[in-house]
Amino acid sequence: MANPFGVERFVFSSAGQKYLSLVESGKPVQVISDVNDYAGVIRAVGDLKDDFRKVSGNLPSVSGKTAIIIGTAGKSAIIDKLVRDGKVDKNELTGKNEKYVIQTVDNPTGDIQKALVIAGSDKRGTIYGIYELSAQIGVSPWYWWADVPVEHRENLYVKPGKYTDGEPAVKYRGIFINDEAPAFQGWCVEKFGGVNSKMYKHMFELILRLKGNFLWPAMWGNAFFDDDPLNGQLADEYGIVISTSHHEPMGRAHSEWKRYGGGAWNYSKNPKALQNFWKGGMERMKNYETVVTVGMRGDGDEPMSEESDIALLQKIVKDQRKIISEVTAKKAEETPQVWALYKEVQDYYDKGMRVPDDITLLLCDDNWGNVRKLPDLNAKPRKGGYGMYYHFDYVGGPRNYKWINVSQVQRIWEQMNLTYQYGVDKIWVVNVGDLKPMEYPISFFLDMAWNPDRFNADNLLLHTEEWCARQFGEKYAKESARLINLYTKYNRRVTPELLNENTYSLENYNEFETVVSDYRNLVVDAMRLYYLIPNEYKDAFDQLVLFPVNACSNLYEMYYAVARNRHYAAKRDIRANYWADKAKECFARDSILTMHYNNDIAGGKWSHMMDQIRIGYTSWQQPEKSVMPKIEYIVQTMIHKEKIFAEADGYVSIEAENHTTANNGAKVSWVIIPDLGKTVSGVTTTPVTENPGKDVYLEYKADLKTKGKARLIVLTSPTLNFNANKGLRYAVSLNGGEEQIVNINGHYKGELGQWQAEQIIETSTIHNIDKEGIHTIRIRPLEPGIVFQKIMLDTGGLKPSYLGAPQSDLK
């Protein structure tokens, strides 16, 4: 089966001709690797063995004639022998970057008759091959971070052949954990005691399973290398290239200056202290695979002082490179470096500042997913090349957006395709905030970074479907993908943090009601799928699909209610109170949904992950807690207004309960039965054992503008002629004129009638309208048991409908 976004499928649950067995009757074949291979490879082999356990229920065998052989060219004796013997093509691996080859091999060694060989050109190449097999046997890269279940398989087989995903198009591909308080930070402290190696091992593994290799670690109040000495060591072992964010030069976290720095963060006034500070950073990371950030911004990711100039920044970079050379005992150009043209730093570049050719220029978007600058297509190539710093999450003006996923893959593709086509292929790093709930766009971004040319405008939804199939199964993939696609489309219209009661128009084009309805419909569909999907997938589906839809829909409902409240309150209309109550309900529901995500999903595994504030912003930064939007209640004054319904479009329609007069008799009175019937209510007499007298009637008033014959239609509940088949009758008159008697069911003989199936009895009379103006309709029941639902006067424009025309407006 062809896969437009990666390696074709080669693992199957049933065997074909000459297929190699990986698992039979729940027992996986042995896995062989070289103890002298990279520590990161050995560790990933351990993951693969555990993945087989997840799938089959058993760890791999320790012997047998069939095996999975794993190793890195130049580090694995068994792989090197297969290359020498011509059983693995040397040209597939030699000189390649992060490439793997997965192939079936007959008689790879004297003891093994058949093998699936995973051979890598280098450490990460082998690791990617290992995780490709993990994915094909059914372990999602998101098995831990999104609780995607692993489906049990008793038997698994490999189709004979050779499989590879080639080399990555972008050299460094990764994420930036940023703006991580209160959500990510709170979660780490509760679950791991801090942002430390216990947490990072999960993040490193995820990045590798997604075929990424690069990380800007968490930095607000955190220091990757300083907080936990194991962090750097573990990243290097895993194979994750660590760099530091755009305003943290020389491997030093911003927090470290507060801990160890001396004096001002100002190079013109305090160069020696800064040089010593930076030298310490380089000493700490010199033996790790890193990309060193050079340059300088103001303290706390602020612009440098106004007096800072290009000459000073160029001197800073020159002095930093001298430190790099001294610490590493190598030429500076032999250590990968990056200079981020972020915000005002791009202005320095545009005004002529330049850095040595081997330094990667990291271009940036505008923090909102819109690329600011790209290389000139005719520019001389740079040895260091170009990178792109992109955003799925941002803290800053005009307003934060960091609560929920607002990134359409269509927009990501359009901007990153533009980026790639202009030659930006050295670094792709994306700010993902708290990592959750950006799971799908992270997958898309890293998939695209591997091979941007695989993607085009016509196959983006297919990628979403393929991704959903890996998380929820083929059966639920298309609908899940549709939901993700639409909710991100809706969220991209305006971020939740910028949404308010004034965003959409109440008056023009029915706009606000339309967008609320869009989300409301999406919630209904998401809930339907949630109840269809197997129980073991519910936690994953809730995180990835249902919660974002439900929570964002509720936010739209709340602001719509606020807008309606303000609209009616301005008119001193009592309906404002209904919408005020609705807004308060939605505000409370937002907290309930947050508690559900934090406490209920996966047994509370993701506590604090939904702590980001999204309601009550007054400036760009979050308030301390959500603030209920202002609403207004109207005190109802007891002024009686006669109900007169206005003709429009050739008819008048009135709900039976909205009479002008309800005249009671000595023993009989009128009663409204709320919610009875097809629309609003039913109106009948009580007690039902008493015949109404001549004084018992209902009156309705209509303002008519059409003269001539009109048909008065009375809709009543389908009551049977229980009175010895005589039938139930009413008398109707117009403006005190002659009454017409109507028997609603006297013809009933026990057969099933259309009016029973449609749950209504429709009767009508013809009346002459001789003048425009206000007319009075009187309806008088002649027997008890008649239940009136709706009265409609057709003056020539009434159209057929199942529920009857909606009630007309009051005059």
SULJOFEN-V240989 format. One record per backbone hydrogen bond with DSSP energy under -0.5 kcal/mol. NH is the residue of the N-H (numbers start at 1). CO is the residue of the C=O. Records with the same first field share a line. If there is no record, write none. Layout:
NH=CO  CO
//
This chain:
6=3
9=1
12=157
19=16
20=158
22=156
23=156
24=27
26=154
27=24
28=26
29=22
30=66
31=61
32=68
34=70
37=34
42=38
43=39
44=40
45=41
46=42
47=43
48=44
49=45
50=46
51=47
52=48
53=49
54=50
55=51
56=52
57=52  53
58=52
61=28
67=114
68=30
69=67  116
70=32  68
71=118
73=120
75=72
76=72
77=75
80=76
81=77
82=78
83=79
84=80
85=81
86=83
87=82
88=82
92=89
93=90
94=90
96=93
98=96
101=119
102=163
103=101  117
104=161
105=115
107=113
109=112
113=65
114=65
115=105
116=67
117=103  115
118=69
119=101  117
120=71
121=99
126=122
127=123
128=124
129=125
130=126
131=127
132=128
133=129
134=130
135=131
136=132
137=133
138=134  135
139=134
140=138
143=140
146=142
148=142
149=147
151=149
153=55
156=23
157=12
158=20
159=10
163=102
168=97
169=450
170=449
171=425
172=426
173=171
174=428
175=214
176=430
177=216
178=176  433
185=180
186=182
187=183
188=184
189=185
190=186
191=187
192=188
193=188  189
194=188
196=194
199=196
200=196
201=197
202=199
203=199
204=200
205=201
206=202
207=203
208=204
209=205
210=206
211=208
212=207
213=173
214=173
215=241
216=175
217=215  243
221=219
227=223
228=224
231=228
233=229
234=230
235=231
236=232
237=233
238=234
239=235
240=235
241=213  239
242=240  289
243=215
248=245
250=293
251=248
252=249
253=251
255=222
256=253
257=253  254
258=254
259=255
260=256
261=256  257
266=264
269=266
270=266
274=270
275=271
276=272
277=273
278=274
279=275
280=276
281=277
282=278
283=279
284=280
285=281
286=282
288=285
290=288
291=242
292=336
294=338
298=302
301=298
302=298
308=305
313=309
314=310
315=311
316=312
317=313
318=314
319=315
320=316
321=317
322=318
323=319
324=320
325=321
326=322
327=323
328=324
329=325
330=325
334=331
335=332
336=334
338=292
339=360
340=294
341=339  362
342=340
345=342
346=343
347=343
348=344
349=345
350=346
351=347
352=349
353=348
359=356
360=337
361=385
362=339  360
363=361  387
365=389
366=370
371=369
372=364
373=364
379=376
384=357
387=361
388=427
389=363
390=388  429
392=431
393=431
394=401
396=394
400=620
401=394
408=406
412=408
413=409
414=410
415=411
416=412
417=413
418=414
419=415
420=416
421=417
422=418
423=420
424=419
425=423
426=386
427=386
428=172
429=388
430=174
431=390
432=176  430
433=176
435=432
436=434
438=435
442=438
443=439
444=440
445=441
446=442
447=443
448=444
449=445
450=446
451=447
454=451
455=452
459=456
463=459
464=460
465=461
466=462
467=463
468=464
469=465
470=466
471=467
472=468
473=468  469
476=473
477=474
478=474
480=476
481=477
482=478
483=479
484=480
485=481
486=482
487=483
488=484
489=485
490=486
491=487
492=488
493=489  490
494=490
498=495
499=495
503=500
509=507
511=508
512=505
514=510
515=511
516=512
517=513
518=514
519=515
520=516
521=517
522=518
523=519
524=520
525=521
526=522
527=523
528=524
529=525
530=526
531=527
532=528
533=529
537=534
538=535
541=537
542=538
543=539
544=540
545=541
546=541
547=542
549=545
550=546
551=547
552=548
553=549
554=550
555=551
556=552
557=553
558=554
559=555
560=556
561=557
562=558
563=559
564=560
565=561
566=562
567=563
568=564
569=565
570=566
571=567  568
572=569
573=568
576=573
577=574
578=574
579=575
580=576
581=577
582=578
583=579
584=580
585=581
586=582
587=583
588=584
589=585
590=586
591=587
592=588
593=589
594=590
595=591
596=592
597=593
598=594
599=595
600=595  596
601=596
603=600
604=601
605=601  602
606=601
607=604
609=606
611=608
619=621
627=615
636=634
639=637
640=638
642=640
644=642
645=701
646=809
647=703
648=651
651=648
652=793
654=791
656=789
658=655
659=657
660=699
661=699
663=697
665=668
669=686
671=684
673=682
674=672
675=680
676=673
682=673
683=788
684=671
686=669
690=687
696=693
697=663  695
698=779
699=661
700=777
701=643
702=775
703=645
704=702  773
707=705
708=769
710=767
711=794
712=710  765
713=711  792
714=763
715=790
716=714  761
717=787
719=717
722=720
724=722
725=721
726=723
730=742
731=780
732=740
733=778
735=776
737=734
740=732
742=730
744=728  742
748=745
753=751
756=753
757=753
758=754
759=756
760=755
761=716
763=714  761
765=712
767=710
769=708  767
770=768
773=704
775=702
777=700  775
778=733  776
779=698
780=731
782=729
783=729
786=783
788=683  786
789=715
790=715
791=654
792=713
793=652
794=711  792
795=650  793
796=650
797=650
798=650
808=653
811=644
//
